[in-house]
């Protein structure tokens, strides 16, 4: 969709950036919307921002954006289905649309009571309509208007600048991978590039070079490989005397082209670089020179200066002292990429802001040790016409000596004659005096900062001149600021000796810059990505990988974004699916992430200084890992001790490794990775084998504890039999230490290895492996995968005619189907197991299969047939019943409405699950305990246990129980009339139940029933009906759903009909529900159905029959100790007796309800929960009736 095609029926504007003012909002009949889509998505309702958390669901936000893009804000319902729910059946998509529309309307109008009254979003004739009269301002349309209006003016630049400022980034950056936003995004980006190119041309014509440079920098942020833009910048840098910046920019271009496109710069770009490098460039006119700094463009927005507050404060003090006449030398030291130059940039900007002159020069490794190179470049950067004249006047005969470094001084005054040839020592003395005097002259007015970058690359002549200058500036307004790579200044090198000399004579100081902290890395990442928070695992991974080096952070973040490995959702950056372990997987078999070429080249320069033997030893160390011990390195290399120590010393001097308490460690993880990647494939395989064998010799008594590391090396050594052996041992070790996900990873790898290497896959081996993996799947509640493994195990046992193992496998498959709610299949497998146990005279198998079969009968509604309910003390439980049977008995008791018994078995299940470190059964126990406490009206205890279980579920990363726990918490909040919280928990449960495979049918049904009840209490009958219809459709054909949830759905259907005045439909729903519940003896559902029938009969004026139904519901509620059932029954009976003219009897019922409610409130420790319950309208009504 083209920007010019966007229609907008709101007010038009005639001045740049005409945002709506307070008067606009005050005069509007409804709060007007102000909408930002460029670089971020934000909506203001009137003057107030709609917070991101208020949207609740991403689909609601997407629906609003689709309406913004639609012509006249109108969309057909089918168009919405196609964009937002393309894979879903139209009926389910319609229900999703109703819920999403419900959320969207309440985001825009939080106080909206009835959806039909919405003033922003209409639904008419199958069309969704956004009220465009309510949109006061939309940034993308204002952007287009400013460009069009500016093009019609004699001076377009003010309007163009306003449009440029308005473009804060891509259109709808949260939706980079959504097709419906892509076309418009590309058109807006193209319009922005065309705008900025035109602005740069206009500024260049006006000789406004800094402004033109800023435009070109903006272009490079959008297209980092546009060579013509680089050439334009290089010309301006060179012409304004900033040769250092021009050369740096060229090298930056080379790295970018190699990394992004794998090409070299064009011939014209190379020719331009050579002309600048050889100083064949004429300066621009005086008016082009400016004291404003022109900064090097980057592929992303210039990063913030983070984590350097103390250093910047100290350097600011030194600037102030220097300006007052206390000059000195400051050396910023640290590893490459740690931010020395970035900090220096900030200091130079501060100096310029204070009126000080800045001269900048640098040493270049690729140019060799040019005599006095940094000083020549620095002096030349400030050598304008007036400055030359001033130096000639002040220097006198020394100007001839300075002309040896700056020939243009002689060219500017041909009357000067070359000096006499003195002795070499005298010649150098005069040259040093000339440079020193020139610096002091330039510093006289407002002070001077001399910046010397990359001092480690400078020749000895430059270092000697720096030392000479340092001894003569202590009383001058001159600060010399240098940067130095610590790894390039080993002890004994010329630059190290210079630093020691300066420090010992108090002529300067050295500031060591350390890597950034984790929080600072996250802030830097956010700035590089254009805003938004970072998911915790992403921030941790980048910090782990880069260790806080800002340069590495920048390159890694940009590479991650460009390769699609991170994405933004809900203003939060996170890894795309399948890459959450990226930060901890650096090996070639890891995430597949390639180290950026810029980082690889940087590290490669350091590796080149190693001797061949040291380089080979470093490669072996890289195979071992980030950290390595001396004994292991020696055992694997078999190099003589003295020689190995010499080689390690060489690596230490090169700052590639550092000593630790346990041995050695690579200075940075990326150094280790580059070394590893540079090994040839065959050498890498051989080295892994050497390391594995050395480890087995060193740790012969710790093979199980170290099984994982043996797996790592033997897999990469391609010794698959040894790798398989240790995969099994590693999986068993992980299971024993309660790490089921790690165990699953090892078993999966073992299965794959068996499939690839048939010689490993014997029948016994596969049986043991499948058994191990199936049990781990069950622990992780992945029932589908467990069933697949167990059925394969069953087939293998049948093929080998092992009848005992066949019976056990049938039992295990039956239990797995039971957990997965495939009850008919579970019954079939259990019956086969029982039959086979009888044939084989295997009483133990028969007993446990019969017990599970009895529980299964009750689960399917055949509760009259069970006799299994028994109380077993937790202390005995470990001896008598396994944890899964305690859970089954707890659920059975709950279905019988014996909540005390359910609580007892649920607690036993929790205890046993914790004792065996089995999170699945522990969470199952907590689920029943929470439901039982809630059914007994002990809401505080229920919430405490459920919240603890949710934390455990989050830690374990499981989904099966979490969905059930969420809707149980929603149930408790609804009982306490905290309806907004109830909707949030129930909606979260529904989404989790439907996410992934298999779909959690029970949790889905429960969530739909809960949501329908929530919306019914909130009087949102449209949303309640949508959930109800979906729930009824889903519960029609599943036995498990039919009797447990269809009865609830029918009660809700009747209550909804009653609320809408349809008494006959309410009675029909009550009768249908009663017919189902009475056959199953589910007393709680019988009570709900009788309560509905009584209320419907009362509404129909049939008082006597209503009294009978309500008293029956009350009797059941009292018998099962359910306060949530009894107090509403007392309320209904009170109303009935009032209508029957028996006020005294009515008052008795109201007092009983008050007593129950007071007892419920007294058990709540949280005052907010207590207030919520007592302030609810139905509860207030009870108290009012009791008082009256």
N, C-alpha and C positions, 0 to 999 in steps of 0.2 A: 504494500500500500504506500503510495507516494505521499510525502508530506503535503503537497499541494492538493491532494485528493481528500484530505481530512476535512470533514465538515464541522462547523462549530456555530451553534446558534446562540451562544451567550454574548455578552457585551464585547464590542470591539474597542481597541485602544489606539491612541495616536501618538504616544510618547514612548521612548525606550523603557523596557522593564516596568510597565504600568501595572504593578501588583494591586489587587483590590485593597482599599483602605478600610478603616474602622467604620466610616460612614456607609460604605457599600454594604457591609455586613449588617449594620444597624437598621438600614432601610429595607432590607430584604424580608419577604414574608416568611422564608425559612432560612436556616443557616446555609450560606453559600459554600461551595467546595473550591478549594485551591489545590491544584494537583501538579506534582513534580514527577517527571518520568525520565529525565536525562541524568544519568549517573546514579540515580536512586529512584525509589518509588515512595512517595509520601503524599498523604491526603490530609488537608486541613479542613475541618468542619467549622466554618467561621474562623476565628483566630486560633483555635485549638487543634493541635496535631492529634490525629488518630494513631495511637501507639501501635507498633507492630504486633504486640501481644493481643490486641483487641480483635484482630482478624480471625484468630483461633484456627482457621483452616486455610491452607494455601489455595484450595479450590475457590473459596469465596473471593479471595483477592484476584485470582485469575479471571473469574467471571466478571468482576468490575472492570478489569483491563480490557477484556473482550468487548464490553459495552462501550468503552471509550473509543476503541478502534472502529466500531461498527458505524456505518453511515447513519447519521441522525440518531445515533445511540440505540439502534433497534436491531434485535437478533431474533431469528426464528428459534424455537425450542430445539428443533432437530439440528440446527447449526451448533448450538451449545453442546448437544450430545456428541456430535462429531469431533469437536475440539477437546472436550474435557473427559468424556467417557466413551471413547471410540470402541472399546472391546466389550462393553457391557450390553446386556439385553435392554431394549427400550424401557421396559417396566422398571428395572432396577436403576437405570440411568435417570428416569423421571423421579424416582424417590430420592436419589442423590441430589438432583437439581432442587427439589423442594427443600431438603435440609440445608443445602448450600445457600439457597435464596433466603431462607429463614435467618441464617447467620449473617449474610451480607446486609440485609435490611436492619438488623440490630446493631451491626457495626456502625452504619451510617446514622441510625436513630436508636440509641440505647434505651430510650423510654417508650419505644413503640409497643403498644399493647396488641393491636390487631394488624396482621400483615396487609390487609386490604387498605389500611389507612396510610401506607407508606407514601411519602412525598418525593422520594428519590427514584425508587424502582417500581415500575408498573408491570403487570402481567395481563396482557389483553390479546384475545384472539390468537392464542398460541405464540405470541411474541413477547419477548422481554424488552422493556423500554427503560432507558436511562433518561431521566428528566434533565435535558441539557440546559434548561433555564436555570438550574441550580448550580451549574458549573461556572464559577466566576472567572477562573483563569487556569489555563493549561500551558505548561512551559513550552512544549514542542510547537504549539501553534503560535505562541509569542515569539519563539525563535524564527519561525518562518516569516512572521509579519515584520520583524526587525530587518531581516535580509531584504525583503521586497521593498520596504519603505526606505532603507538606506540607499538602495540602488537608484532611487528617484531623486536623491538630494545632491546638491553641488559638492558637499563634503560628506561622503558616506561613512567615514571612519568612526565617528561617535556611535552611530547605530550598529555598525559592524562589531565594534568592541562590545557593545551591550549584548549582541547575539553570541559573540565568542564567550563572554563570561557566563552566559546562560547555559552553554553546553558544558555540563560537568562530567560527561561520560556518555557511554552508549545508551541508547533508548531501551528502557526496561531491562537493566542489567541482571535482574533476578531471573529473567526468562531467556537466557542466552540460547537455550536449546529447544525453545518452543517455536514451532513452525509459524504459528499465527502472529508472532511478533517479529520474525526475521526480516521480512520484506521491508517493513517500515524502518527497522533499525538500519539496514544497509543504505536506504535512501537518505535518512537523516545524517548518517556518518559521511556519505558522499557530499551532501550539501555543506557540512561543516568543513571538510577538506577544501572544497572549492572556495569557501568563504575565507579561510585562513591564507590560502595561496594568494588570493586577490589582495588581502590586507598586507601581506609581506611585500608584494610588488609596489603597493602604494607607499608604504613606509620607506622602501628603498629609494623610490623616486624623490622622496622628501628628505633623503639623507638622515632619516631617523633610524640609525642602525641598531641600537638596542631593542627598539620595538620590533623591527624586522626579525632580529634574532629570536625574540620571544615567540613570534609566529612560527618560524621554522622549527623551533623546539616543540611546539604543540603538534606540528605535523608529524614529527618523529615519534611522538608518543602514540599516534594512531597507526603509523606505518614506519616501523623501525628500520626498514631496508631501502628506503627511497634515496637513491644515490644523489640525485640532483639537489635535494635538500641538504645533504651532507656537503656537497661542493659549495653551495651558497654560503653555508656557515663557515667552512674553511677559508673562503675568500675574505669574509668579513673579519674573522679572527686574525688572519695574517695581515690584512690591511690596517687593522687597528693596533698592530704591534703585539698581538697576543699569539706569537708563533707557537709557544708551548701548548696552548689550547688547541690550535689547528692540528698539530701533529698528534696530540692525544686523541682528537676526534677521528683522525684517519685510522689509527690503530683500533679504536672502538668500532668503526665501520667494518674493518677487516674481520674482527671477531664475530660481529653480528651476522655478516654475510655467510661466513663459514658455518656458523651454528644454525642459522635459519634456512639458508638456501644451498649450502655446500658449494659456493662459488667464490671467486676472487673479485676485487673491485674492477670496474671498467677501466680501459686504458686512459681515458681522459682524467679519471680520478687519480690514477697513479701518477700521471704527468703533473697534475696540480700539486700532489704531495711532494714530488721531487723538487719542484720549483720553490715551494715553501721551505723545504729542508735545506736547500742550497742558498736560501736568503735572496732569491731572485724575485723580489716582490716590492713594489713601490707603495709607500704608505698613502692612506687616503688624506684628503684635506683636513686641516686642523679641526673643523667643525664636527668631523666624524668621531674624534677622540672624546672619550667620556670617562669620568671617574666611576661610573656605574659598572659593577662587575658583570661580565657576560659569562654565563655558566655553561659547562659542558652538557649537552642534551643527553638524556638517558632513554632507554626503551620503556620506562615507566615514569610515573610522576616522581619528582625528586624526593628521596626519602627524608623523613624527619630526622633531626639530630636527637637521638635517644640515648639515655644512659650515660651522658657526658656532662651532666649538670655541674658536678664538682670541678671537673677539669676546665670547663668553660668559665666558671666563676673565677678560678685561679688565674687563667689566662687574661681575663678581663682586668683583674688587678694589675697584672704585669703590663698590660697596655697602658693603664693609667700611670703606672710608675715610669714607664719609658717616655711617655709624653711629658712627664715632669722632669726628665733629664737623668733617669736611672736606667740606662740601657743594659741589655744582656742578651745571651743566646738561650733559646729554649728549643729542646729537641723532643719532638713527639715520636715515641718509639712504640712498636708493636708489630704483630705478625701482619703479613700482607692481607689486605681487605678488612682490617679491624676498624677502619674509619679515621685514619690519621689525616688524610687529605680533606675529608668531609669536615672534621673539626677545624682544620686550618682555614677552610673556606669561610666558616662562621666567624672566626677571629678576624680575618681580612675584611669581611663585611662590616664588622663592628668598628674596625680601625677607620675604614672609609667614612662610616657614619659620623665618626668623631673628627673628621677633617684631615686625618693623617694620610700621607701618600703611601701607596703600596707598589712595590716592585716584586715581580715574580719570575723565578727561573727554576730550572730543573736539570738534573743529570739523567742521561738516557743510556741504558745498558746497550741498546742496539747501535749507538753511535760511538761506542768506545769512550775512553777517558779523554775527552777534548779538554785541552788546557783551559782552565778557568771557565768552562762552559756554562755552569749555572749563573755565574756573575755576569758574563757577557749577555746572556738572555735577559737577565733582570734589568741591567742598565739600559739595554736597547728598548725594553718595553716602556720606559719612561722618557726616551730621548726625543722629545718634541723640539721644534725650532727654538722656542724661548728657553727651554732647558739647556740645549746645546750652547746657546749664547752665554747663559749664566755660568755654565761650567768653564767655558774658555776664559771668561773674565776672572773667575775666582781661582782657577787652578794655575793660571800662568804657564810656566814651562812644563808643569806636570801634565798639562793637557796633551803634550806630545807623547808622553809615556802612556797615558790612557788611550791615545789613538792607536797604540799597538793592539789593543783589544777591540776598539771601536773605530775602524778606519773612516767612518763617516764624519768623525770630528775633523780629520785632515781634509776630507773632501769639502767640508763646509767652510774651511778657511785655508785656501791654498797658500796664504802668506806664511803659514807655519813651516818651519824647516825641521827636518828630522834631527833628533838629538844626537849628540856625540855618543860613540859606542863606549860605555864604561865597562868595568869588569863585570862578570856574570852576577856576582853577589850584589854589587851596587845596582845593576840593572833591575834585578828582582826587587831590591829594596825600594827603588823609585816607583816601580809598577805597583807594589803593594801600597805605597804612600799615596799614589794617584787614585787608586780605587777607594782607599779609606777616606781620603779627603773629599772625593766626589760624593760618597755616601753621607758624610757629615754635612756637606753643603746642601744636599737634597733634604736632609732632616731638619734644617735650621728653622723653617717657617712653622709648620704644624706637626712635625714629627714624621718618622718614616718607619714602615715595617718592611723588612726584606724577607721574602719567603723563598726558601730553597727546598725544593721537593726532591725526594729520593736521594738523600745524601749518601747512602751506601753505594750508589753507582758513580759517585764523583771520583775524579782522579786525585792523586796526591797534591797536585798544584792547587786545586780548589780547596782541599782540606787545609793546606798550609795558609792560604789566603784567609780562610775563615778564622783560623786560630789567631792570625795577625790582627784581623779586624776586631775579634772579640776582646783583645787586650786594650783596645783604644775607644770603646764605646760606653764604658761604665758611667760616664758623666754626659752622655749625649742622648737626645730624644730619639733613640733608634732601638728597635726590637728586631732581632734576627730569629725567625721562626723556621725550623727545619723539620723534615720528616725522615724517619729512618726505619727500615725493616729490621727487626731484631734478629731474624734468622740469617740475614745477610751481613751481620756484623759480629763474626765469631771473635773470641778472645785472641788478641795479638794482631788483628787486622788493622790497617791504617785508620779506618773510621772508628774502631773501638778504642784505639790509643788516643785519638782526638777527643772522644767523649770523656775518657778518664782524665785527660789533661784539663779539660774545661771544668769538670766537676771538682777536681782536686784544688784548683786555684780559684774556685768560686766565681768563675767567669760565665757560668751558665747552669742550667738545670735540665734534667731529663724527666719527662712525664711518660710513664708506661701506660698505654691504653689496653685494658683488659676486654675480653669478649663481653657481649651483652648478656644480661640475665634473661631468664625465660619469659617474664612478663614484658620485657623490652623487645624481645624478638617478636612476640605476638603483636605488639603495637606497630612495629615496623612492617610486619606482613600486612596488617590491615591498611596501612598507608600505601604500600605498594599496590595493593589490590583495589584501591580507590574507595575504601571504607568498608564497614561491616565488621562484625565480630568474627572470631575464629573458633571453630569447634575445638574442644580441649585436646582431642587426639591429634588434630592437625598441628596445633601449636606445639605440642610436645614432640611430635615427629620431626618438625622442621628444626626445633631447638636441638634435638638429639642428633640430627644429621649434620647440622652446621656448627654446633657447639657455640653459637652466639656470634659467629663471624659475620658482620653486616654484609660484606660483599658476597659471601656464599649464600646468605639468606636471600639477597636480592635475586641472584642468578637462579637459585633453586625455585623460589616462588614464581618467577616469571616462566621458568620452564614447566613447572607444574600446571600453571594456568594455560599455557600455549598448547600443551599436549593433552589437555582435557582431563587431567588427573584430579583436579579439584573443581568444585562447582559452588555456586552461591544459591542458597535457598533460605527464605525468610530472613534476609539480611545477615546470614551467617555462612561463612565459607567452611566447607568440609570436603573430605575425600569423596570421590565418586565410588560407586559400589565396587567392592572387592579390593580396595586399596588401603583399608584402615591399618594394616600392618606395615605400610610403606616405610615409616621412619625407622623401624627396627629390622628391616630386611635389606641389607646393603650388598649382599652377594649377587653374583650373576644369575642365580636361580631365584632371586627375589621378585620384586614387583615389576621388573622390566624397565625401570626408570634409568635413563641414560644421563650420566653426569654432564652438565653443560660444557661445551668446548672451552669456554673462557676459563672455567675452573680447572679443567684438565690441563690446559696449556700453562696456567700459572704454576700448578704443582710440578708439571714436567720440567720446567726450568730449574727447579730445585733438585730434582732427581738427576739431572745431567751432571751435576758436580760430584756425584759418587764415583768411586772407582768401580770397574766391572765386577770385582769380587764382592764388594760391599753391596752393589746393586742386586746381585744374585741372592745374597743373604737376606736383603730386605724383601725380596720376592717370596722367599721361604717364610719369613715372619708374617707377611701378608696372608699367606695360605693358612697359617695357624689362627690368625684373627687379630682383632684390634689390640689385645693385650697378649703377651707371650712371656713365658718364663725362660730363664737361661738354661735350666736342665733340659727342657723340651726342645728348645732351639738347637742345643748341642747334640741331643740324641738323634734329632732328625737330620741335621747337617753333617755330623761326624767330622766337623772341622776341629783342628787342634785348638786347645783351650786358649792359648796365648793369642793365636791368630784371630780367633773369633772375638776376643775382647778388643783387639785393635779395630776390627771391622765395626763392632758396635760403637766404639768411640768415634769412628768416622761418621756414623749415622747420628750420634748425639750432637756432634759439632755442627752438622748440617741442619740441626733442629727438626729432624724427621721423626725422632723418637724421644722419649723422656723416661727417666727411671721411676719406678714405683716400688712400693714395699714388697710386691711379689715378683718383680722382674722389670719388664719394660712395657711401654705403651706407645703406639703411634701418636704423634703430636696432634693429629687430627684424623678422624675417621675417613675423610675423603682422600687423604694421602695413602692410606692402606688400600682403598678401593682402586685408585689409579694404578698402584703397583700391581695389584691382583689382575686388573684388566689387561695390563701390558704383558703378562705371561702368555707364552704360546699354549695352545690347547693341550698338547701332549705333555709339556713340562708341568702344567697345572695338575693334570691327572696323576702324574708320577709323584709330585710333591705331596698331594693329599694322601696317597698311599704311604709314603714315608712318615708323614705326621701321624697317621692312624696307628701304624705299627709301633712307633716310638711311644705313643700314649698307652698302648696296651702293655708295653714293658714297664713304663713308669707307674702305672696305676692298676696293677694286676689284682689288687684286693678291693678295688672300687669300681668294678665294671658296670654294675647296675646303676650306681649313682651317676656315672659318667656316660651312660648308654647313648644319650642324645648326641654327645659330641662325636662318638664313634660313628653313629649314623651319618652325621654331616660329612665326615671325611671319607668314609667308605663309599657313600653314594657318589661323591665327586671323584673318587679314585676308580669308579666303575667296577668295584669288587662287590657284586650284588649279593652273593651268598652271605658275606659278612654283614653287609648293610641290612639284609632281611633279618638276620639273627638279632641284631641290635635294635631294629625297629620294634620287634616284639617285646624285647626287654625294656625298651624305653616306654612303650605303651603301658606295660604292666606297672612300671615305676610311677608313671603319671596317675594311673588309676589308684594306686596305693596311697598317693599323696593328694588325693581329692582334686585332681586337675583333669576332668573328663574331656574337655575340649582338646587339650594337648594330647591326651590318649587317643582320641578319635583321629587326630591328624596322623599319628604314627601308624595306627591300624589301617587307615585308608591308604597310606603310602605302601604299607606291606601288601595289601590286596592288589594294588596297581602293579607292584613289582612281581607278584605271582602271575598276574595276567601277562606281563611282558616276558617273564622268564619261566617258561613252562616247567623247567627242571626243578623249580622250587615248590611247585603246587601239588604236593602229595595229598591224598584224601584226608589223612589225619591232620596235616598242617592246615588245610583249608577249613576243616571242621572246627578246630581250636580257634582259628582266626575269626571265623564268622560268629562263633559264640561270644568271643571277647567284644567284637564290634557291635553286635546286637545289644548286649547289655549296656554298652556305653551309649548307644542311641537311645535306649530307654531312660537312662539317667538324664540325658539331655532333652527328654520328651519329644524326640523325633520318631514318632511311632511308625510313620510310613516306612522310613528307612529300616527301622528295626524289623518290621514285618517282612520286608524284602529279604533281609539277611536270614531271618529265622525260617522262612519258607524254603530258601535255598538249602539251609541246614537240614530241614525236614526231608527235602528231596534227596540229599546226599545220604541220609540215614536209611531211607527206603531203598536206595540203589545198592547199598551195602548190606541190606537185610538185618540191620541192627534194631530189633524191635523195642528194646528198652529205651534206647536213645530216641527212637521214633515217638514213643509215648511222651517223653519229656519235651520233645520239640513241639508236639501237638499242644501240650499244656502251655508252653511259652508263647506260641503263636496266638492261642486263644486269649491269654492275658493282654498281649499287645493289641489285638483287635478291640478288646474291652476298653483299654485306655483311649483308643482312637474313636470310640463310640460307634464302632461297627458291630452292633450287638448281635445281629443274626449270625454273622460270621464267627464271632466269639463263641456263641453257643454251639455252633456246629463243631468247631475245633475242640472245645471242652468235652462235648459228648463223645467225640471220637477218642479223646484221651481216656475218658472214664471207661469206655467199652474195651479199649486195648489193655488198660490196667486190670480189668476183671479177667480178661483172657490170660494175662501173664501172671496173675496172682501177685499183683504189685500194690499192696494196700496203701502205702504212703502216697503214691501218685493218685490213687483213687480218692483218698480223703481230701487232699488239698484241691483237686479238681472239682469235687462235689461242693466244697465250701465256696469256691469262686462262682460255680454255677448257681448256687442258691442266692448269692448276692446279685448275680446277673438277672435272675427272675424278678427280684424286687426292683431293680433298676428299670425294667421294662413294664413296671406297673402291676406285676402279679404278686403283690405283697402278702396276700392271704396265704400263699403257699410256703412262706419262709419260717423257719424256726431257728435261725442262726444267731439272733440277738442274744449275746451273753456279755457279761461284764468281766473283764480280765484286768487285774491290777497292772499298772505300768511296770512295776518291778518284776512281775511274772511274765509280762508280755514278751520280753526278749527271749524267754525260755519257751513260751507256749505258741505265740503267734508272731509271724513276721510283720514288718511294718506295713506292707501293702494290704494285708488282711485287716489290720487295725483300721486302715483308711477305708476299706470296703465296709466294715462294720459301722464306722462312724457315719458314712454316707447313708447306709441303710437305716440307722437310727434317726438320722435327720429326715429322711423321707417318711418315716413313721411318726415324725413330729415328737420324738423322744429326744429333746435337745440336751438334757443332762447326760444321757448315754452317749449321744454324739460328741459332746464336749469331752467326755472321759476317753473315748477311743481316739479322738482327734489329738488330744494331748499326748497319748501314748505313741501315736504315729510321729509327732514332732520329736519326742524324746529319742525314739529309735532312729529316726532319720538323721538327727544331729549326731548320735553316737557312731553311726556308720558314715558320717560326712556325705550323706546322700541328699543333695538339695531338692531333688524332685519330690521325694516323699516328705521331706521336711515342709516344703511349701504346700503340699497337699494337705498335711495335717493342719497347718495354719489356716488354710482356706475353710476347712470344716469348723475349726475353733472360732474363727471370726463370724461365720454364719450362725453358729449356735449361740454365741454371746448376743448377737444382734436379735435373734429370734426370742431370746429371753429378756430383751429390753435393756441389756447391759451394754449400752452403746459405747461408752468410753473404753471399756475393755475390748470391745470389738475393734474399734479404730486403732487402739494401741497395737494389738496383735497384727492387724491387717497392714498398718504402715510399716511395721518391722518386716513383715513378709515381703512387701513391695520393695523395700531396700535390698533384701536378700535376693529377690528375683532380678533386680537391676544388676547387682554384682555378678550373679550367675549368668546373666545374659540369656535367660530362658523366656519363652513366650507363652507356653501352654497355661501355666498357672497365673501368670501376670494378667492375662485377659480376664480371668475369673475373679482375681483379687480386685481389679479395678472396678468391675461392676458391683462387687459386694460393697466396696467403699461407697460407690454411688448410691446403692440401696440405703446404707446407713445415713448418708447425708439427706436423702429424701425423707426418711422417717423423722429426721430432725428439722424438716422443712427448709433446708439449705438447698434450694432447687437449682440455682445456677451452678453450684459446685457439683451437684448430682449429675447435671447434664454434661459437665466437663468430663467427669470420670466415666460415665456411661458411654459417651461418644468415643473417648480414648479406648475403652474396652472394645467397642464395635470395630473401630479401625484396626486395632491389633488382631482381633479375631479373624478379620478378612485379609490381613496382610500375610503373604507367603502361602505355602502349602504345607500340610493340608489346611483348609479352612476349618476353624474351630467352631463346629456347629452349635454345641451347647452354649459356649460363651456368646456367640452371635445371637442366638435366640433369647438368651437372658438379657443381653444388652438392648435388643429391640423392645422387649417387654418393659424394661426399666425406662427407656427413653419415652415410650408411649405414655407411661404413667407420669413421668416428669412433666411432659408437655401438657398432659391433661390437667395436672394440678396448677400449671402456669396459665391455663385457659387458652393455650395455643392449639386449638382443636385441629387445624389444618396439619400441623406437624405431627400431632398425636396420631391422626388417621393415617398419615404416610407410613409411620413406623408400624402401626397396627396392621395395615394391609400387608406389608412385607413380612411381618412376623407370622401372620396367619397362613400366608402362602408357603412359607418355609417349614411350618410345623405340620402340614397336612399329611405328609407321606412318610414320616420317620417315627418309628415306635417310641424311641426315646424322647423325641420332641412332642409327640402327640399328647401324651398324658401329662408330662411335666410342664410344658410351656403353652400348649394350645389351651389348656384350662385357664392359665393366667391371661392369655390373649382374649379369650372369650369374656372373662370378667372385665377386662379393660374395655372391650367392645361395648359391653352392657353399660358400664359407667359413662362412656362417651355418649351413648345414645340417651341415657338419662339426663346428662348435662344439656343435651340439645332438645330435651322435651319429648323424645320418642320412647314412651313407656313400653309399648308393645315389643319393640326391638330389644329393649333392655331385658324384659321378661324372657324373651326367646333365648337370648344369650345366656341368661342365668340357668334356664332349664337345660340347655345343651351342656353347659359346664358341669352342672350337678350330675347329669347322666354319666359323664366321663369319670368324675372324681369318686362317685360312690362305688364304682366297680373296682377301683384301685385302693379304696380305703385310705386315701391321702387326706388326712383330717384337716390340714391347714388349707388345702384347696377347697374342701367341702365348706369350711367356715367362710372363706371368701365368697363362694358362690351363694351360700345362704344369706350372707349380708347384702349382696347385690339384689337377690330376689326380694328380701324384705324391704329394701329401699324402693324398689320398683313398685311393689304392691302398695306401699304407703303412698307413693305418688299417684297411684291409680285409685286411692281412696278405699282400698280393701284392708281395713285396719286389723281385723282379727287374723287373717292369714299372714299379714306382714309381721304381727307380733310373734307368731309361732316361728317364722323363719329367722327373725332377729334373735329370739331367745335361743334357738338351736345354734346359731353362729356364736352367740355369747358363751354358751355351755362348752362348745369345743375350744374356744379361745382360753377359757379358764382352765380347762382340763390339760391343755398343752402348755400352759404358763406363757402365753404370748400377749404381752401388753399392747403390742401394735394392733392386734385384732380386737382386744376387749374394750379399750376406751372408745373407739369409734362405734362399737355396738351399743355401748351405754348412751352415747350421744344420739344415735338414731332412735333408740328406745325412748329416750327422754322426749324427743320431738313427737314420736308416735303418741305417748301418753298425754302430752299437751294437746295434741289434735283430738284425742279421745275425751278431753275434759277431765283428766285426772292429774292436776298440777302437783299434788303431793308425791305421787308415784314418779312423775317426771323429775321432780327435784331430787329424789333419791338416786335415780340413774345418773343425773348430772354430778351429784356429789361423789359417786363411785368413780366416774370418769376423772374428776378433779384429783381424787386421791391417787389414782394410777399415774396421772401426769406429773404430780408433785414428786412421786417416788422416782419416776424416770428422770426428772430434772435434778433431783438430789444426787443421783449417781454420776452426773456429769461433772468432771473436775474442771473442764474448760469453760470459763464464764461465757465466752462467745457462743459456744454450743448451747449452753443453758438459755441464754437470751433468745437465740434463734428459735428454739423449741417453744418457749413460753410466749413469744411475740407473734407466732403464726396465727393467721385469722381463725382457723378451725379451733385452735386451742383457746384463743381469746373468747370465742363464742361459748365454749364449754364453761369458762369461768364466769362469763356474764350471765348465762342461764342459771348457774348454780347460785349466784348472788341474788338474782331477781326472784 
